[in-house]
Amino acid sequence: MSQRSVEAFLGRLATDEEFRERFKTDRGAVLDELVAGGAPITPVERRALLGLDFESCEKFAGLLDPRLQKVCTRRVPPTESSKAP
């Protein structure tokens, strides 16, 4: 997997709620799907991805602005500057 592929995977993990849930449930299957789709994952990268601290991934995803999420299940409260006078 190239650095670009790793970055794309981590970005998707952070912004795609369904993908994140699938990865949480069965990391190996998700990685197998990526390989089947053409993503070259080395054994070292596979072990690293399988060993990700998932709580940290979820915390990071939760800190992102919901507008950056593929599936936004949270309502974004209006900011002071966006409220009508």
Secondary structure, DSSP 4 states (H G I P E B T S, - for coil): --HHHHHHHHHHHHH-HHHHHHHHH-HHHHHHHHHHTT----HHHHHHHHT--HHHHHHHHHHS-GGGSSS--SPPPPPGGGS--
